[in-house]
Amino acid sequence: MASKMQRILLPAVLLVSRSSSIHAFISPMHHTPLQRAPILTEQFDTTMLLSPTNQEPITTFVLPSLLSSIDTKSLIESSSNVLTSLFQSSGNVGLLPSFLLNSILFFLLRSKLVTMLTPEGIAHSLALGTMLWTTLGWRGWTICVLYLFLGQTVTKVGFQQKEEMGIAEKRGGRRGPENVWGSAFTGVICTAAAASVTRSGNTSFLGLSFDAWVLGYVASLATKLADTFASEIGKAYGKTTFLITTLERVPRGTEGAISLEGTLASVVGGLLLPMYAYGAVGLIRGLDGVAVATFAAFVATMVESLIGATMQDKEGMGWMTNEVVNFFNTVIGATLAIGLGSVILRI
């Protein structure tokens, strides 16, 4: 995957590198004092644009000089170094290169992103993507991108029916800044902690290893995806919906409600990202790590339903919005995964 993305981005990197070389060529001219141009009293002579020696267009001797000043070998080596630095496995990518790269990728994906995010959501997602690429490189970044696409896909399942019932996501399912950070703030904390381990040269941060923090990151997003799968599939296909606290039958979409269909979907949703992190990008080492992250996601999703049933939409609890619940949900999932990983997996 990294090599494919490198081939896509190589022209852009070459352009950036070439612009630097051209700037080096013309910079001496920049400091030459400008002379006042003579006032033309006669018709302009086009031969002024020709070479004084052979009467050829000026481009025939200026452009070759300009191009010959560019060291092609150095340009290619510079571009290769830029690409290599951008695709470091983790913790070695600068903030500015990460931002520029994310800006290019967001521009290329803009037609899809506008259907998934509000304009403000896109801006905040750009900031999120920059942070993730800086801290965990392309591997950590793709996990979050996969979360976004899977979450958006399952949100659209039975969307018209959910709209008719009044339980569909607002704004046509598009996510805003509150959704971005409610889902990913915990993950950003975990990736920042993981990056601090690699950059400091230490073996741990706050007593936890790089692998433990990465497991927490994956589990936080897996938790939110499991919750999204449970909610959206349950609202679309749940035949019998119960309140988790009393097992009383309630309508679909009720806060704190669960269904068999939604519960099974949450297991699938909680498994997808850990499997990708293990099998595709190698950020989770071993199927036991996949099992821990998936289990943590499932437990956190059940706790989220409990919080929704007991605290949301209650008098005096207006601050307990869906986004706040999502944040608590991801914190529980990440914390549980890190704890189990440290005790059981010895990471």
N, C-alpha and C positions, 0 to 999 in steps of 0.2 A: 504493500500500500504506500509506504514511504517513497519508494522509487517512482511509482506512478505519479504521485503528487509532485515529486521533484521535476519530472519531465514537463508537467503542466506549468510549473512556476519558473522554469529556467529562462524563458524569454523575458519575463518581468525582471528577474535578477540581472540578466545581461544588460537590460536597458538601464537599470539603476547604476550598475558598475560602469557602463559606457558613458553615462552622463557625468560621472566623476572624472573619467579620463579626459573628456572634452573640456570640462571646466578647468582642468590642470593646463590644457593647451592654450586656452584663451585668456587665462587669468592675467598674464603679463600685459595683454592689451588693455585690460580693464584699468590699469594704473597710468596709461598714457594720456596726457592732457589732451582734451578735445580742442581742435582748431576751428576757428570760425570759418564757415563755408563762404566762398565768394558769392556775391549777388550776381545772378545770371541776368544779363541784359539781352542776350541773344537766345535763339532757339537752342534747346538742350541737345548736345551732341551725344548720340548713343554710343559712339566709339569710345567714350569714357569708360564704358563697362567692359572694354576689351583689354586683353593683355597688351602692354606697351611693346612687347617684342615680336609677337607673332600674330597679333590681331585675333586671338581666339577668345571665346567667352571666358570671363573671369573664373567661372566654376571649374574650368578644365585644369587650372593650376592651383586654386585655393582648396578645393575638396580633396584632391590627392594629398596635399600637404597636411590637411587636417586629419585625414584617415591614417596617413603614415605615422603620425605622432602617437597613435594609440597602439600600445603594446598588446597585440592579440593574445599572446601566451599569458601575460600577466592578467589580462582581462578574464580569460577563461579560468585561471587559477583562483582569481578573486571571487568569481561567481561560484565556483565549486566550494570554496571555503564558506561563503555565505549560506549556500544550501546545506552544507554539512552542519553548520551551527544551528540552522533552523530545525533540523531533524535530529538533534540530539535526543536521546531516550528520555531524559528528564533533568530538570533543574539547571540547565545550562544555556537557555535562550534568553537574550536580552529583552527588556520590556518594549523598546521601540521597534526592533525587528518583528516581535510578536504582534504588535499593533498593526504594522504595515501589512504583514502577511494576512492577518485576519481581515483587514479592510479589503484586500484583494479577493479573498475567498467569499466574503459577504457580498461583494459586488457581483461575483460570478453566480452566486446563489440567490440573488435578490428577487427573482421572479417567484421562487418558492417561498422565501422567507416572508414576503408581504402577505401570504395567505396563512401564515402560522403565527406571526407576531404583529403587534401594533408598531407604529413608527418609534414610539418610546421604547417598546420592548426590543426592537432591533438594536437601538443605541445601547441599551443596557446589556444585551446579549453580546455585543461587540466588546464591551468592557470585560464581561465574563470570559469570553473566548480568549482574549488577550492574557488574562490572568492564568487561565488553565494552560495555555501553550507555554507561558513563561515558567510555570512551576512543574508541570509534568510532561511537557513536550507534546508532540502530535498524538501520542498514544492516549494520554489523559483527555486531550481535546476531543478525539473521535468518540470516546465513551459518552461524553455529554451531548455531542451531536446526535448519536444514536438514540439517546434518551429522548431528545427533542422530537425526532422524527417518529419514533414508536409511540410516544405519548400523544402526538398530534393525530397519528393514524387511528389509534383506538378511540380517541375523542370523537372522531367523525363516524364511528360505528353507530348506526341507528339514530343519527343526529336529528333527522326530520321528526321522527317519532318522539324523541326527547324534547324537541322544541314545542311540539303540540301539547306535551304534558307539562311544560313549564319547568323542566328540570335540566335543560341543556346548559352547557357552559355559555356565559355571556360573550358578546362580541363575536359570535359565530365560531367560538372556540379559539380565537386568537389570544395569545398570551401577552400580558403587559409587564412592566417592571416589577410589580408586586409578585407576579407569578415566577418571574426569573429568579429573584432572590429568595423568595419563600422556598423554592425547590433546591437552589444551588448554593446558598450561602454557607451551609454546613460543609458542603463539598469543597468550597474554596478554602475554608479554614484548614481542612485536612491536607489539601494539596500544598498550601503554603508551609505547613509543618513538615511535610515530606520533603519539599525543596530545601528547607533549612537544614535538613540532615545531610543532603548531598553537597550543598554549597559550603557548609561549615567543616566538612571532613570528619564530623563526629559520627558515632554509630547510632545516636538516638536524639530525640528532641522531647523534652518533658518525660523522659524515661521510656519513650516508645520509638520503635524502629521505623525505618522508611517503609517497610512492607506493611507494618501495622497501620500507619497513616493512609497508605494507598488503599488498603482493605476498607478502612473507614470511608474513604472517598467513594469507592465503588458501591459500598453498602448504602450510603446516603442517597445516591441517585437510584439505586435498585429499590430502595424503600419507597421513594416517591413514585417510581414507575409502577410498582406493585399496587400502591394506593390508587393510581390512575386507572389501571386495568380493572381493579375491583369495583371502583365507582362507575366507570363507563360501561363495562359489560353488565354489571348488576342493574344499572338503570335501563339498559337496552333489553336484556334477556332474563332478568331475575323473575322467576315465577312466584316465589314466596319470599317475602322480605321481612326479617325480624329485627327488632331493636336488640342490640347486643347485651344490654343490661337486664332486660326483663323477658326477652324472647317473645314480646308482644308483636303481633303482626302489624306492620305499618306500610304506608305507600312507598313505592320506589322513590329514591332521591331524598328520603328522610335522613337527617344528620344522625350518624351512629347506627344506621341500619346495615345489615349484612344479608347476603343470600348465598345459596350454594354455588350458583353460577359465578357470582362475583368473587367468592372466596377462592374457587379453583383458578379463576383468571388471575388473581393476585399472586398465586404461586408461580404461574407462568411468567408474569411480568417481573417478579422478583428474581427469576432465574436468568433472564435474557442478558442483562448487562454483565453479571459475574461470568457467565459463559463466554461472552465476547472478550472480557478483560483477560480471561485465562487462555482461551483458544486462539484468539486473533492477534492480540497485542502483547500478551505475556506480562501484564501488570499484576495478575494474581498467579501465584506459583502453586499449582496443584488443585485437584478437584476438591480437596478438603477445604481450601479457601473459598471455592465456589459454594460449597454447602453451607459454610458459616455465613457468608454474605446473604445467601438466599433465605436462610433461617432467620437471620436478624431482620431482613426486610419483611418477612411474613409476620413476625411477632410485633414489629413496630406498626404495621398496618392494622393489626387487631387493636393495639393500644390507641391508635388514632381514632378508630371507631368508638372506643370507649370514651375518649376525650370529647368527641363530637356529641355523643349521647348525653353526657353529664354536664358539659360546660358551654357548648355552643348554643346560641339562641336563648340563653337564660338571662333573667333579669340581673343587671349589673355586670354582665360579661360581654358587653358590646365590643370590647377590644379583642375578644377571641375570634378573630376572623379566620377564614379558610387559609389565608397565607400564614398567619401565626401558627395555626394548627399544623400546617405543612412543615414549618420550620421545626417545631417540636418533634414532629414525626421523623424527620431526617436526622435530628440529633439523637433520638432514641436508636434508630437503626445503625448509625455510625458508631455510637458508643457501645452498643451491644456487640457489634462485629469486632471492634477493636479489643474489647474485653475477652470475648471468646477466642479470638485469634492469639492473644497474648498468653492465655491460660492453656488452651487446647493445642494450638498449633506451634506454640513457642516462638512466635515471630517477634 
